[in-house]
């Protein structure tokens, strides 16, 4: 997984909700592009809002895939 792939998923038109899957088994949903922030100079970390008051800072090296749900099946974008 690269930061560019993450940015592409966030900027897709139309946006498709996805789940960030981590090596430790955690799954973090990104229901809207405003829930994810990858700063322009960032190469390894990004932020996902989990509620209006909480967020997670994630190291990109821990991401195993982005799961896109559509048409009843799960699609994976592997790194």
N, CA, C and O atoms as CSV, one atom per row, in Angstrom:
chain,resi,resn,atom,element,x,y,z
A,1,UNK,N,N,0.854,-1.175,0.000
A,1,UNK,CA,C,0.000,0.000,0.000
A,1,UNK,C,C,0.899,1.238,0.000
A,1,UNK,O,O,1.873,1.313,0.749
A,2,UNK,N,N,0.561,2.189,-0.841
A,2,UNK,CA,C,1.306,3.444,-0.879
A,2,UNK,C,C,0.385,4.591,-0.482
A,2,UNK,O,O,-0.838,4.452,-0.511
A,3,UNK,N,N,0.971,5.711,-0.115
A,3,UNK,CA,C,0.175,6.889,0.237
A,3,UNK,C,C,-0.598,7.368,-0.985
A,3,UNK,O,O,-1.695,7.909,-0.849
A,4,UNK,N,N,-0.034,7.174,-2.185
A,4,UNK,CA,C,-0.730,7.575,-3.403
A,4,UNK,C,C,-2.013,6.757,-3.601
A,4,UNK,O,O,-3.039,7.306,-4.000
A,5,UNK,N,N,-1.959,5.452,-3.324
A,5,UNK,CA,C,-3.156,4.614,-3.437
A,5,UNK,C,C,-4.227,5.063,-2.447
A,5,UNK,O,O,-5.415,5.072,-2.772
A,6,UNK,N,N,-3.811,5.429,-1.255
A,6,UNK,CA,C,-4.752,5.917,-0.249
A,6,UNK,C,C,-5.388,7.226,-0.706
A,6,UNK,O,O,-6.598,7.414,-0.577
A,7,UNK,N,N,-4.575,8.120,-1.234
A,7,UNK,CA,C,-5.111,9.394,-1.732
A,7,UNK,C,C,-6.063,9.172,-2.904
A,7,UNK,O,O,-7.087,9.848,-3.003
A,8,UNK,N,N,-5.740,8.240,-3.787
A,8,UNK,CA,C,-6.625,7.928,-4.916
A,8,UNK,C,C,-7.984,7.436,-4.417
A,8,UNK,O,O,-9.020,7.834,-4.948
A,9,UNK,N,N,-7.982,6.583,-3.410
A,9,UNK,CA,C,-9.238,6.076,-2.853
A,9,UNK,C,C,-10.050,7.213,-2.249
A,9,UNK,O,O,-11.273,7.246,-2.383
A,10,UNK,N,N,-9.373,8.143,-1.586
A,10,UNK,CA,C,-10.055,9.282,-0.957
A,10,UNK,C,C,-10.615,10.243,-2.003
A,10,UNK,O,O,-11.690,10.810,-1.808
A,11,UNK,N,N,-9.903,10.428,-3.097
A,11,UNK,CA,C,-10.288,11.418,-4.105
A,11,UNK,C,C,-11.140,10.855,-5.233
A,11,UNK,O,O,-11.507,11.594,-6.146
A,12,UNK,N,N,-11.463,9.571,-5.195
A,12,UNK,CA,C,-12.247,8.947,-6.260
A,12,UNK,C,C,-13.580,9.662,-6.454
A,12,UNK,O,O,-14.233,10.065,-5.492
A,13,UNK,N,N,-13.966,9.808,-7.707
A,13,UNK,CA,C,-15.238,10.428,-8.049
A,13,UNK,C,C,-16.050,9.451,-8.862
A,13,UNK,O,O,-15.624,9.123,-9.969
A,14,UNK,N,N,-17.163,8.967,-8.415
A,14,UNK,CA,C,-17.718,9.259,-7.091
A,14,UNK,C,C,-16.954,8.499,-6.007
A,14,UNK,O,O,-16.350,7.456,-6.258
A,15,UNK,N,N,-16.999,9.043,-4.816
A,15,UNK,CA,C,-16.332,8.396,-3.686
A,15,UNK,C,C,-17.036,7.088,-3.358
A,15,UNK,O,O,-18.265,7.020,-3.335
A,16,UNK,N,N,-16.247,6.053,-3.104
A,16,UNK,CA,C,-16.777,4.755,-2.657
A,16,UNK,C,C,-16.273,4.502,-1.246
A,16,UNK,O,O,-15.062,4.440,-1.035
A,17,UNK,N,N,-17.175,4.354,-0.267
A,17,UNK,CA,C,-16.728,4.056,1.100
A,17,UNK,C,C,-15.838,2.813,1.109
A,17,UNK,O,O,-16.032,1.887,0.321
A,18,UNK,N,N,-14.864,2.813,2.012
A,18,UNK,CA,C,-13.957,1.675,2.116
A,18,UNK,C,C,-13.544,1.472,3.554
A,18,UNK,O,O,-13.801,2.311,4.416
A,19,UNK,N,N,-12.901,0.350,3.800
A,19,UNK,CA,C,-12.402,0.016,5.128
A,19,UNK,C,C,-10.901,-0.163,5.042
A,19,UNK,O,O,-10.401,-0.864,4.162
A,20,UNK,N,N,-10.178,0.474,5.963
A,20,UNK,CA,C,-8.735,0.299,6.066
A,20,UNK,C,C,-8.497,-0.931,6.940
A,20,UNK,O,O,-8.914,-0.965,8.097
A,21,UNK,N,N,-7.827,-1.936,6.384
A,21,UNK,CA,C,-7.538,-3.168,7.117
A,21,UNK,C,C,-6.090,-3.146,7.578
A,21,UNK,O,O,-5.179,-2.914,6.783
A,22,UNK,N,N,-5.883,-3.392,8.876
A,22,UNK,CA,C,-4.547,-3.330,9.459
A,22,UNK,C,C,-4.016,-4.722,9.769
A,22,UNK,O,O,-4.782,-5.674,9.918
A,23,UNK,N,N,-2.702,-4.826,9.862
A,23,UNK,CA,C,-2.034,-6.105,10.101
A,23,UNK,C,C,-2.476,-6.755,11.406
A,23,UNK,O,O,-2.454,-7.981,11.517
A,24,UNK,N,N,-2.875,-5.964,12.394
A,24,UNK,CA,C,-3.286,-6.541,13.681
A,24,UNK,C,C,-4.755,-6.959,13.699
A,24,UNK,O,O,-5.276,-7.346,14.745
A,25,UNK,N,N,-5.429,-6.883,12.541
A,25,UNK,CA,C,-6.810,-7.320,12.447
A,25,UNK,C,C,-7.845,-6.212,12.589
A,25,UNK,O,O,-9.026,-6.438,12.326
A,26,UNK,N,N,-7.428,-5.030,12.998
A,26,UNK,CA,C,-8.388,-3.932,13.112
A,26,UNK,C,C,-8.882,-3.522,11.733
A,26,UNK,O,O,-8.159,-3.612,10.741
A,27,UNK,N,N,-10.131,-3.068,11.695
A,27,UNK,CA,C,-10.750,-2.594,10.461
A,27,UNK,C,C,-11.346,-1.231,10.766
A,27,UNK,O,O,-12.173,-1.094,11.667
A,28,UNK,N,N,-10.923,-0.227,10.014
A,28,UNK,CA,C,-11.349,1.135,10.285
A,28,UNK,C,C,-12.132,1.651,9.083
A,28,UNK,O,O,-11.561,1.836,8.009
A,29,UNK,N,N,-13.431,1.885,9.249
A,29,UNK,CA,C,-14.249,2.342,8.120
A,29,UNK,C,C,-13.985,3.796,7.763
A,29,UNK,O,O,-13.744,4.632,8.634
A,30,UNK,N,N,-14.033,4.080,6.471
A,30,UNK,CA,C,-13.937,5.444,5.950
A,30,UNK,C,C,-15.212,5.659,5.123
A,30,UNK,O,O,-15.225,5.390,3.921
A,31,UNK,N,N,-16.281,6.143,5.766
A,31,UNK,CA,C,-17.568,6.264,5.083
A,31,UNK,C,C,-17.675,7.475,4.162
A,31,UNK,O,O,-18.568,7.537,3.317
A,32,UNK,N,N,-16.766,8.438,4.323
A,32,UNK,CA,C,-16.811,9.682,3.548
A,32,UNK,C,C,-15.386,10.221,3.452
A,32,UNK,O,O,-14.609,10.023,4.385
A,33,UNK,N,N,-15.011,10.893,2.365
A,33,UNK,CA,C,-13.634,11.371,2.230
A,33,UNK,C,C,-13.191,12.323,3.339
A,33,UNK,O,O,-11.999,12.418,3.629
A,34,UNK,N,N,-14.129,13.022,3.957
A,34,UNK,CA,C,-13.763,13.954,5.024
A,34,UNK,C,C,-13.322,13.249,6.306
A,34,UNK,O,O,-12.834,13.898,7.231
A,35,UNK,N,N,-13.488,11.932,6.369
A,35,UNK,CA,C,-13.055,11.173,7.537
A,35,UNK,C,C,-11.571,10.826,7.477
A,35,UNK,O,O,-11.018,10.339,8.464
A,36,UNK,N,N,-10.913,11.065,6.339
A,36,UNK,CA,C,-9.522,10.677,6.158
A,36,UNK,C,C,-8.679,11.894,5.810
A,36,UNK,O,O,-9.081,12.725,4.995
A,37,UNK,N,N,-7.508,11.997,6.431
A,37,UNK,CA,C,-6.586,13.090,6.162
A,37,UNK,C,C,-5.189,12.525,5.948
A,37,UNK,O,O,-4.648,11.834,6.811
A,38,UNK,N,N,-4.618,12.823,4.802
A,38,UNK,CA,C,-3.219,12.497,4.522
A,38,UNK,C,C,-2.577,13.807,4.086
A,38,UNK,O,O,-2.829,14.289,2.982
A,39,UNK,N,N,-1.755,14.379,4.946
A,39,UNK,CA,C,-1.156,15.675,4.663
A,39,UNK,C,C,-0.274,15.603,3.421
A,39,UNK,O,O,0.309,14.553,3.146
A,40,UNK,N,N,-0.162,16.701,2.660
A,40,UNK,CA,C,0.597,16.690,1.412
A,40,UNK,C,C,2.029,16.158,1.540
A,40,UNK,O,O,2.497,15.459,0.640
A,41,UNK,N,N,2.722,16.464,2.611
A,41,UNK,CA,C,4.098,15.999,2.777
A,41,UNK,C,C,4.231,14.635,3.421
A,41,UNK,O,O,5.338,14.108,3.539
A,42,UNK,N,N,3.116,14.058,3.838
A,42,UNK,CA,C,3.161,12.778,4.542
A,42,UNK,C,C,3.469,11.644,3.577
A,42,UNK,O,O,2.971,11.609,2.451
A,43,UNK,N,N,4.302,10.715,4.043
A,43,UNK,CA,C,4.599,9.547,3.213
A,43,UNK,C,C,4.242,8.244,3.919
A,43,UNK,O,O,4.112,7.205,3.273
A,44,UNK,N,N,4.079,8.292,5.250
A,44,UNK,CA,C,3.803,7.053,5.985
A,44,UNK,C,C,2.651,7.116,6.955
A,44,UNK,O,O,2.184,6.063,7.388
A,45,UNK,N,N,2.168,8.272,7.320
A,45,UNK,CA,C,1.091,8.332,8.306
A,45,UNK,C,C,-0.112,9.076,7.754
A,45,UNK,O,O,0.007,9.961,6.906
A,46,UNK,N,N,-1.272,8.690,8.261
A,46,UNK,CA,C,-2.504,9.371,7.908
A,46,UNK,C,C,-3.440,9.297,9.103
A,46,UNK,O,O,-3.201,8.542,10.046
A,47,UNK,N,N,-4.501,10.080,9.058
A,47,UNK,CA,C,-5.444,10.179,10.171
A,47,UNK,C,C,-6.827,9.790,9.675
A,47,UNK,O,O,-7.250,10.206,8.597
A,48,UNK,N,N,-7.534,8.981,10.476
A,48,UNK,CA,C,-8.918,8.625,10.189
A,48,UNK,C,C,-9.761,9.026,11.390
A,48,UNK,O,O,-9.488,8.615,12.518
A,49,UNK,N,N,-10.792,9.836,11.139
A,49,UNK,CA,C,-11.728,10.197,12.204
A,49,UNK,C,C,-12.671,9.026,12.423
A,49,UNK,O,O,-13.225,8.477,11.471
A,50,UNK,N,N,-12.851,8.648,13.682
A,50,UNK,CA,C,-13.764,7.548,13.991
A,50,UNK,C,C,-15.097,8.057,14.526
A,50,UNK,O,O,-16.116,7.377,14.411
A,51,UNK,N,N,-15.091,9.236,15.102
A,51,UNK,CA,C,-16.307,9.946,15.505
A,51,UNK,C,C,-15.998,11.426,15.348
A,51,UNK,O,O,-14.916,11.788,14.887
A,52,UNK,N,N,-16.924,12.274,15.721
A,52,UNK,CA,C,-16.670,13.711,15.616
A,52,UNK,C,C,-15.615,14.183,16.614
A,52,UNK,O,O,-15.089,15.288,16.482
A,53,UNK,N,N,-15.304,13.353,17.611
A,53,UNK,CA,C,-14.346,13.763,18.640
A,53,UNK,C,C,-13.127,12.861,18.756
A,53,UNK,O,O,-12.198,13.195,19.492
A,54,UNK,N,N,-13.094,11.740,18.062
A,54,UNK,CA,C,-11.957,10.825,18.176
A,54,UNK,C,C,-11.377,10.513,16.799
A,54,UNK,O,O,-12.057,10.603,15.777
A,55,UNK,N,N,-10.104,10.145,16.807
A,55,UNK,CA,C,-9.424,9.838,15.560
A,55,UNK,C,C,-8.301,8.853,15.834
A,55,UNK,O,O,-7.912,8.630,16.981
A,56,UNK,N,N,-7.784,8.263,14.751
A,56,UNK,CA,C,-6.657,7.348,14.844
A,56,UNK,C,C,-5.574,7.837,13.894
A,56,UNK,O,O,-5.856,8.213,12.757
A,57,UNK,N,N,-4.336,7.830,14.368
A,57,UNK,CA,C,-3.184,8.117,13.516
A,57,UNK,C,C,-2.593,6.768,13.152
A,57,UNK,O,O,-2.228,5.983,14.027
A,58,UNK,N,N,-2.500,6.503,11.858
A,58,UNK,CA,C,-2.122,5.175,11.385
A,58,UNK,C,C,-0.842,5.237,10.565
A,58,UNK,O,O,-0.670,6.112,9.716
A,59,UNK,N,N,0.053,4.293,10.834
A,59,UNK,CA,C,1.266,4.135,10.049
A,59,UNK,C,C,0.916,3.303,8.828
A,59,UNK,O,O,0.396,2.196,8.962
A,60,UNK,N,N,1.191,3.817,7.655
A,60,UNK,CA,C,0.834,3.148,6.412
A,60,UNK,C,C,1.451,1.757,6.291
A,60,UNK,O,O,0.905,0.898,5.600
A,61,UNK,N,N,2.566,1.529,6.947
A,61,UNK,CA,C,3.207,0.215,6.880
A,61,UNK,C,C,2.365,-0.870,7.538
A,61,UNK,O,O,2.606,-2.055,7.308
A,62,UNK,N,N,1.373,-0.486,8.358
A,62,UNK,CA,C,0.503,-1.456,9.015
A,62,UNK,C,C,-0.742,-1.794,8.191
A,62,UNK,O,O,-1.508,-2.682,8.564
A,63,UNK,N,N,-0.946,-1.094,7.081
A,63,UNK,CA,C,-2.132,-1.316,6.258
A,63,UNK,C,C,-1.906,-2.520,5.349
A,63,UNK,O,O,-0.926,-2.570,4.605
A,64,UNK,N,N,-2.817,-3.486,5.414
A,64,UNK,CA,C,-2.717,-4.666,4.552
A,64,UNK,C,C,-3.577,-4.526,3.302
A,64,UNK,O,O,-3.234,-5.060,2.248
A,65,UNK,N,N,-4.701,-3.806,3.416
A,65,UNK,CA,C,-5.554,-3.608,2.244
A,65,UNK,C,C,-6.584,-2.533,2.512
A,65,UNK,O,O,-6.818,-2.131,3.652
A,66,UNK,N,N,-7.195,-2.077,1.426
A,66,UNK,CA,C,-8.386,-1.241,1.494
A,66,UNK,C,C,-9.509,-2.096,0.939
A,66,UNK,O,O,-9.416,-2.583,-0.188
A,67,UNK,N,N,-10.562,-2.284,1.709
A,67,UNK,CA,C,-11.694,-3.095,1.264
A,67,UNK,C,C,-12.816,-2.178,0.798
A,67,UNK,O,O,-13.273,-1.305,1.536
A,68,UNK,N,N,-13.249,-2.391,-0.434
A,68,UNK,CA,C,-14.353,-1.637,-1.020
A,68,UNK,C,C,-15.545,-2.566,-1.101
A,68,UNK,O,O,-15.446,-3.649,-1.677
A,69,UNK,N,N,-16.667,-2.165,-0.536
A,69,UNK,CA,C,-17.884,-2.982,-0.596
A,69,UNK,C,C,-18.756,-2.470,-1.732
A,69,UNK,O,O,-19.002,-1.270,-1.856
A,70,UNK,N,N,-19.212,-3.390,-2.548
A,70,UNK,CA,C,-20.092,-3.000,-3.647
A,70,UNK,C,C,-20.700,-4.229,-4.270
A,70,UNK,O,O,-20.041,-5.258,-4.413
A,71,UNK,N,N,-21.950,-4.120,-4.637
A,71,UNK,CA,C,-22.665,-5.214,-5.302
A,71,UNK,C,C,-22.632,-6.499,-4.496
A,71,UNK,O,O,-22.629,-7.591,-5.066
A,72,UNK,N,N,-22.607,-6.379,-3.160
A,72,UNK,CA,C,-22.687,-7.559,-2.319
A,72,UNK,C,C,-21.397,-8.330,-2.150
A,72,UNK,O,O,-21.393,-9.369,-1.490
A,73,UNK,N,N,-20.297,-7.858,-2.726
A,73,UNK,CA,C,-19.038,-8.562,-2.534
A,73,UNK,C,C,-17.973,-7.588,-2.070
A,73,UNK,O,O,-18.091,-6.382,-2.288
A,74,UNK,N,N,-16.938,-8.102,-1.432
A,74,UNK,CA,C,-15.846,-7.268,-0.933
A,74,UNK,C,C,-14.700,-7.332,-1.915
A,74,UNK,O,O,-14.292,-8.408,-2.351
A,75,UNK,N,N,-14.188,-6.167,-2.257
A,75,UNK,CA,C,-13.041,-6.087,-3.147
A,75,UNK,C,C,-11.849,-5.621,-2.331
A,75,UNK,O,O,-11.992,-4.777,-1.446
A,76,UNK,N,N,-10.687,-6.159,-2.619
A,76,UNK,CA,C,-9.488,-5.809,-1.880
A,76,UNK,C,C,-8.510,-5.093,-2.801
A,76,UNK,O,O,-8.360,-5.466,-3.965
A,77,UNK,N,N,-7.852,-4.076,-2.287
A,77,UNK,CA,C,-6.739,-3.457,-2.982
A,77,UNK,C,C,-5.522,-3.765,-2.132
A,77,UNK,O,O,-5.289,-3.111,-1.115
A,78,UNK,N,N,-4.752,-4.746,-2.538
A,78,UNK,CA,C,-3.583,-5.189,-1.779
A,78,UNK,C,C,-2.419,-4.247,-2.049
A,78,UNK,O,O,-2.381,-3.548,-3.062
A,79,UNK,N,N,-1.477,-4.248,-1.121
A,79,UNK,CA,C,-0.284,-3.420,-1.336
A,79,UNK,C,C,0.778,-4.197,-2.046
A,79,UNK,O,O,1.856,-3.666,-2.314
